[in-house]
């Protein structure tokens, strides 16, 4: 971070330009003594002279006065760590005072404002004065509001919203959280836990449980999808792919993915079969293809996401917030055969009677419906 230091900037730029104090004084229209005092820090140029000095040295006024309205990301991270340590080692109000000074200096540096807000959220409880703690959290809300109103960065705005929700929860204001986030988790934000806590504060325990289930359901589906992407990206590396597959298979069994999202389980078995076939284990590939066909035949239709005995409160949310792929049943059935079993990677399996039985089993299902 730069401090305002006209003295060093003027001295360095004058010498760089190769002129004397008298020459600079004559250009600006002041005495040599004035320039000398500027360079020794005894006084500062009149504000109306700053544009003239900046133009003469071919620099910006910000550079001239050593002012940087923005901080670099690494500097913000280091600053956060230093201030967080300060809350543990120094008087609470001393650190707060430094935070306030920084927010005034870098009021348009929105990443910094967010980090100061987070500092307040994480450390407001350190003061034994409840009223002062609430004041600190309210200041964090105001910083987040500034980011929301002025930043053009969607990620910064999203973080500001989440930080505000955290503040309102600490303040015990469940209504404010629901006004901010709504009463149902959104697919594009991980806000379910905050909405659930808001309902808990308001005494609506059943609704809190519903929201927590929805939040967990979304996290489960996102995790499973990410594992499928990792598996697909590592099909040529059996050790890595198999480790991912086994974890995903365990997750699918643990959370009854056959019921929740049979398409996910079918995809898991299809990718697992490719993995083993490419890894030289045709018997394992056939075993997983058999499971793939069983998933396709049993419970795949109607195509929809659903809950189960564990996720018994998510069906209403799923109906409102998820969209089933707009394809006909006939097209989906055709793709079951074409996209997987007729893939060139499984061509060598045609010599195995078990593979032929799998093909015929799926053909009979497709043809019979």
Secondary structure, DSSP 4 states (H G I P E B T S, - for coil): -PPP-HHHHHHHHHHHHT--HHHHHHHHTS-HHHHHHHHHTS----GGGHHHHHHHHT--HHHHHT--SS--HHHHHHHHHHHHHHHHHS-HHHHHHHHHHHHHHTTT-HHHHHHHHHHHHHHGGGSS-HHHHHHHHHHHHHHHHHHHHH---HHHHHHHHHHHHHHHHHTT-HHHHHHHH-SS--TTS--HHHHHHHHHHTT-HHHHHHHHHHHHHHHHHHHHHHHHHHHHHTTT-HHHHHHHHHHHHHHHHHTTHHHH-HHHHHHHHHHHHHHHHHTT-HHHHHHHHHHHHHHHHSS--S------SSSTT-HHHHHHH-------HHHHHHHHIIIIIT-GGGGGGGG-HHHHHHHHHHHHHHHT-
